[in-house]
Amino acid sequence: MGKVNVCLKRAFIVVTGLIAILSALLLALTLLSHHHLDEAEMEQMNTGLHVMYALSIVTLLLTILGVYGACKEKQWPLIVFTVGIILGSLFMIACVIQVLVVQPKLVIEMKKYYLDMLPLSNASESFLDALVYVQSELQCCGVDQGYLDWGFNISLSCLCTEESTNPCVAAPRNSSLIQFMVSDQPVMIYKEPCLPYLIQDEVISMKVALGITLVVILLWVLAAALGVVILCRMSQKDDTPAVVYSPEAKAGNYTILTDAAEYT
């Protein structure tokens, strides 16, 4: 079995360690998301959570095997690690391609999801709380038809502030915001609906997630390549030079180089 270069081994351990850290973060994020989801959201994201659990745990186990195989210079853990990482990379690439293909459909589904929440008087409490936060952050009001989606009880988060950059419009006088009118001055609220901003944010988040996934795939491919190189190096046999004896050595013909009596 050939000896593995120290620099090659260290590079493999560093890359594998980064993969292990990312897997641990993914597992922690999955656990945190699992804890904060309600029952309705849990049913919708059940499959995705199971995939994230499996991916993070399996990757962690593979990295442990890979580091163990590199440190002890054992082939079978490295083989399991390399094959597992290659299969995982292929799975991730397939997922990225699938997301890119169905991205237009996902945008349509997201739009349908938000429109199904109308009218807002029948929306869930969790959705309304999220919408109130979105209206304050994105400076918008309502979902599709602006403030009209709220009916009479327009949310206070629709009120324009001095720092507002998005266009504002006067609130109708027959709304709940009439109480904020001072000196017959109109109450200004955000004009634009939130749906376009929500869709835009979702698309940006999707692109960021795809970019992070591609970086992770490149890291996995690098780890798999280093694993293959280490396996190839370990499978090589070191050439041991043959020991050649001269005829004089076999006959016992030795010459005394120095007489010890000369130094006494």
Contacts in CASP RR format, 6 or more apart in sequence:
PFRMAT RR
TARGET T0000
AUTHOR 0000-0000-0000
METHOD contacts of the structure
MODEL  1
MGKVNVCLKRAFIVVTGLIAILSALLLALTLLSHHHLDEAEMEQMNTGLH
VMYALSIVTLLLTILGVYGACKEKQWPLIVFTVGIILGSLFMIACVIQVL
VVQPKLVIEMKKYYLDMLPLSNASESFLDALVYVQSELQCCGVDQGYLDW
GFNISLSCLCTEESTNPCVAAPRNSSLIQFMVSDQPVMIYKEPCLPYLIQ
DEVISMKVALGITLVVILLWVLAAALGVVILCRMSQKDDTPAVVYSPEAK
AGNYTILTDAAEYT
1 73 0 8 1.000
1 234 0 8 1.000
1 235 0 8 1.000
1 237 0 8 1.000
2 233 0 8 1.000
2 234 0 8 1.000
2 235 0 8 1.000
2 236 0 8 1.000
2 237 0 8 1.000
2 238 0 8 1.000
3 73 0 8 1.000
3 233 0 8 1.000
3 238 0 8 1.000
4 70 0 8 1.000
4 73 0 8 1.000
4 230 0 8 1.000
4 233 0 8 1.000
4 234 0 8 1.000
5 233 0 8 1.000
8 226 0 8 1.000
8 229 0 8 1.000
8 230 0 8 1.000
8 233 0 8 1.000
9 70 0 8 1.000
9 71 0 8 1.000
9 230 0 8 1.000
11 226 0 8 1.000
12 66 0 8 1.000
12 70 0 8 1.000
12 223 0 8 1.000
12 226 0 8 1.000
12 227 0 8 1.000
12 230 0 8 1.000
13 67 0 8 1.000
13 70 0 8 1.000
13 71 0 8 1.000
15 219 0 8 1.000
15 222 0 8 1.000
15 223 0 8 1.000
15 226 0 8 1.000
16 63 0 8 1.000
16 66 0 8 1.000
16 67 0 8 1.000
16 70 0 8 1.000
16 81 0 8 1.000
16 223 0 8 1.000
17 63 0 8 1.000
17 67 0 8 1.000
18 219 0 8 1.000
19 59 0 8 1.000
19 63 0 8 1.000
19 85 0 8 1.000
19 216 0 8 1.000
19 219 0 8 1.000
19 220 0 8 1.000
19 223 0 8 1.000
20 59 0 8 1.000
20 60 0 8 1.000
20 63 0 8 1.000
20 64 0 8 1.000
20 67 0 8 1.000
22 216 0 8 1.000
22 219 0 8 1.000
23 55 0 8 1.000
23 56 0 8 1.000
23 57 0 8 1.000
23 59 0 8 1.000
23 60 0 8 1.000
23 63 0 8 1.000
24 56 0 8 1.000
24 60 0 8 1.000
26 52 0 8 1.000
26 55 0 8 1.000
26 56 0 8 1.000
26 59 0 8 1.000
27 52 0 8 1.000
27 53 0 8 1.000
27 56 0 8 1.000
27 57 0 8 1.000
27 60 0 8 1.000
29 52 0 8 1.000
30 49 0 8 1.000
30 52 0 8 1.000
30 53 0 8 1.000
30 56 0 8 1.000
33 45 0 8 1.000
33 49 0 8 1.000
34 42 0 8 1.000
34 49 0 8 1.000
37 45 0 8 1.000
38 126 0 8 1.000
40 124 0 8 1.000
42 49 0 8 1.000
62 80 0 8 1.000
62 81 0 8 1.000
62 84 0 8 1.000
62 85 0 8 1.000
63 81 0 8 1.000
65 77 0 8 1.000
65 78 0 8 1.000
65 80 0 8 1.000
65 81 0 8 1.000
66 77 0 8 1.000
66 78 0 8 1.000
66 80 0 8 1.000
66 81 0 8 1.000
66 227 0 8 1.000
68 74 0 8 1.000
68 77 0 8 1.000
69 75 0 8 1.000
69 77 0 8 1.000
69 78 0 8 1.000
69 81 0 8 1.000
70 78 0 8 1.000
70 227 0 8 1.000
70 230 0 8 1.000
73 234 0 8 1.000
75 231 0 8 1.000
75 234 0 8 1.000
75 235 0 8 1.000
78 227 0 8 1.000
78 230 0 8 1.000
78 231 0 8 1.000
78 234 0 8 1.000
79 231 0 8 1.000
81 223 0 8 1.000
81 227 0 8 1.000
82 224 0 8 1.000
82 227 0 8 1.000
82 228 0 8 1.000
82 231 0 8 1.000
85 220 0 8 1.000
85 223 0 8 1.000
85 224 0 8 1.000
86 224 0 8 1.000
88 220 0 8 1.000
89 217 0 8 1.000
89 220 0 8 1.000
89 221 0 8 1.000
89 224 0 8 1.000
92 213 0 8 1.000
92 216 0 8 1.000
92 217 0 8 1.000
92 220 0 8 1.000
93 217 0 8 1.000
95 213 0 8 1.000
96 210 0 8 1.000
96 213 0 8 1.000
96 214 0 8 1.000
96 217 0 8 1.000
99 106 0 8 1.000
99 206 0 8 1.000
99 210 0 8 1.000
100 210 0 8 1.000
103 203 0 8 1.000
103 206 0 8 1.000
106 206 0 8 1.000
107 199 0 8 1.000
107 202 0 8 1.000
107 203 0 8 1.000
110 198 0 8 1.000
110 199 0 8 1.000
110 202 0 8 1.000
111 195 0 8 1.000
111 199 0 8 1.000
114 143 0 8 1.000
114 144 0 8 1.000
114 195 0 8 1.000
114 198 0 8 1.000
115 143 0 8 1.000
115 144 0 8 1.000
115 195 0 8 1.000
117 123 0 8 1.000
117 124 0 8 1.000
117 127 0 8 1.000
117 143 0 8 1.000
118 143 0 8 1.000
118 144 0 8 1.000
118 149 0 8 1.000
119 149 0 8 1.000
119 151 0 8 1.000
120 128 0 8 1.000
120 131 0 8 1.000
120 142 0 8 1.000
120 143 0 8 1.000
120 149 0 8 1.000
120 150 0 8 1.000
120 151 0 8 1.000
121 151 0 8 1.000
123 131 0 8 1.000
131 142 0 8 1.000
131 143 0 8 1.000
131 155 0 8 1.000
131 194 0 8 1.000
132 155 0 8 1.000
132 157 0 8 1.000
133 157 0 8 1.000
134 140 0 8 1.000
134 194 0 8 1.000
134 197 0 8 1.000
134 198 0 8 1.000
135 141 0 8 1.000
135 142 0 8 1.000
135 155 0 8 1.000
135 157 0 8 1.000
135 158 0 8 1.000
135 190 0 8 1.000
135 194 0 8 1.000
136 157 0 8 1.000
138 166 0 8 1.000
138 194 0 8 1.000
138 197 0 8 1.000
138 198 0 8 1.000
138 201 0 8 1.000
139 160 0 8 1.000
139 164 0 8 1.000
139 165 0 8 1.000
139 166 0 8 1.000
139 190 0 8 1.000
139 192 0 8 1.000
140 146 0 8 1.000
140 166 0 8 1.000
140 190 0 8 1.000
140 192 0 8 1.000
140 193 0 8 1.000
140 194 0 8 1.000
140 197 0 8 1.000
141 147 0 8 1.000
141 149 0 8 1.000
141 150 0 8 1.000
141 154 0 8 1.000
141 155 0 8 1.000
141 157 0 8 1.000
141 158 0 8 1.000
141 189 0 8 1.000
141 190 0 8 1.000
141 191 0 8 1.000
141 192 0 8 1.000
141 193 0 8 1.000
141 194 0 8 1.000
142 148 0 8 1.000
142 149 0 8 1.000
142 150 0 8 1.000
142 155 0 8 1.000
142 158 0 8 1.000
142 193 0 8 1.000
142 194 0 8 1.000
143 149 0 8 1.000
143 193 0 8 1.000
143 194 0 8 1.000
143 195 0 8 1.000
144 193 0 8 1.000
144 195 0 8 1.000
145 193 0 8 1.000
146 190 0 8 1.000
146 191 0 8 1.000
146 192 0 8 1.000
146 193 0 8 1.000
146 194 0 8 1.000
147 154 0 8 1.000
147 158 0 8 1.000
147 169 0 8 1.000
147 171 0 8 1.000
147 172 0 8 1.000
147 175 0 8 1.000
147 189 0 8 1.000
147 190 0 8 1.000
149 193 0 8 1.000
150 158 0 8 1.000
150 175 0 8 1.000
151 175 0 8 1.000
152 174 0 8 1.000
152 175 0 8 1.000
152 176 0 8 1.000
153 175 0 8 1.000
153 176 0 8 1.000
154 171 0 8 1.000
154 175 0 8 1.000
154 176 0 8 1.000
154 177 0 8 1.000
154 189 0 8 1.000
156 177 0 8 1.000
158 171 0 8 1.000
158 189 0 8 1.000
158 190 0 8 1.000
159 177 0 8 1.000
159 180 0 8 1.000
159 187 0 8 1.000
159 188 0 8 1.000
159 189 0 8 1.000
160 168 0 8 1.000
160 188 0 8 1.000
160 189 0 8 1.000
160 190 0 8 1.000
164 190 0 8 1.000
166 190 0 8 1.000
166 191 0 8 1.000
166 192 0 8 1.000
167 190 0 8 1.000
167 191 0 8 1.000
167 192 0 8 1.000
168 188 0 8 1.000
168 189 0 8 1.000
168 190 0 8 1.000
168 191 0 8 1.000
169 188 0 8 1.000
169 189 0 8 1.000
169 190 0 8 1.000
169 191 0 8 1.000
170 186 0 8 1.000
170 187 0 8 1.000
170 188 0 8 1.000
170 189 0 8 1.000
171 177 0 8 1.000
171 178 0 8 1.000
171 186 0 8 1.000
171 187 0 8 1.000
171 188 0 8 1.000
171 189 0 8 1.000
173 181 0 8 1.000
177 187 0 8 1.000
177 189 0 8 1.000
178 187 0 8 1.000
180 187 0 8 1.000
181 187 0 8 1.000
END
